Amino acid sequence: MENKISSLEPKKILIVDLGGIGDIVLSIPALKALRRRFNQAVICMLVVRRVCDLVESFSYIDEVYTLYKDKRHILFDLTTLHLLRKKNFDLAINMRTIVSKAGAKKIKFILDIINPRLRVGRDTDSLGYFFDIKIPETYLAKKHEMDYHIDTALALGVEVKDRSITLDIPQEASLRLKDVLAGYSITDNDTVVGIHPGGMPSRRWPIERFAEAMQQLHRNLNCKFVVTGSKSEISLVNRLIEISRISVLNMAGKSNLKELIALIKYCDVFISNDTGPMHIAAALKIPLVAILGAGDFVRYNPRSISDKTVVLYKKRECSPCERFRCKTLDCLKSITPAEVVGAVSSLLKKTVQPS
């Protein structure tokens, strides 16, 4: 495999990663290694819209292109793909796992239009039959997602010495956060607990449980809460605030990804479902309580990248699953508010005394 790359010496490389925030964050060590190995090449990246803000901040990526991936914007997406075709890429690398036959068809369709000279990707359960260089993996993961990204780089003869995940916080994001916190009277002397109640519906711990945990923490620690969420999760966050009856700094839909990173960095502890902000907190080494439901525990266990994490996870016979919604949420409902409160207390290591 390395001979193919050595003889090609690609001048134009396209990295395709149509995953979410967490997938992009966990790909950073592999992306940096690819940049070091192909330091003379132009490296472009094709991502979904919601992560564009983050990827554009990566100094090791030269150009960023986006897809909407919905029928309303099909003309925009096709225009983007045909634009990429005209760039005549020597190498295209699909960095994501392939979870279904439908997903495989979509990736093949995208690469067929772009038409790179060489196609590289993760051959999940032989679904990546159309790749020239295949990185074997199974749907049920045997290692962490970051390691699969690194395997992809290794298959191209790339040496990966640095496994650290760096997330730079622009000065303008820090300054805006400072103003927001000051407006809510949050100071460096406060214990700040971040809450992220959103994510895929099948991955959400019930907000009633979140509210109860917040009430207990407020009584025990007299802490201040910052609640995060996307624009689509504003109503969910508003409902949580209504149920908890606690004054919080509501940042749902009010920050871009760079500002979200700055916000999570400021927290003394962060409580999150299995979603992008969870991986951000782990990457930043912020004390993290990760509430994992039906996702792939091995693939996305944040303890693989952070020793400041407590994972709450109750495996069930149906785990892992890719359902968007779940009628029972048994795996998540078995996690109690007392467990979350206990995990927070453990992470804070008694540095904050109850009032």
Secondary structure, DSSP 8 states (H G I E B T S, - for coil): -HHHHHHH--SEEEEE----HHHHHHTHHHHHHHHHHTTTSEEEEEEEGGGHHHHTT-TT-SEEEEE--SGGGHHHHHHHHHHHHTT--SEEEE-S---SHHHHHHHHHHHHHH--SEEEEEEETT--TT-SEEEEE-SS-SS-HHHHHHHHHHTTT-------------HHHHHHHHHHHHHTT--TTS-EEEEE--SSGGG---HHHHHHHHHHHHHHH--EEEE---GGGHHHHHHHHHHHT---EE-TTS--HHHHHHHHHH-SEEEEESSHHHHHHHHTT--EEEEE-SS-HHHH-GGGT-SSEEEEE---TT-S---S--SS-HHHHTS-HHHHHHHHHHHHTT-S---
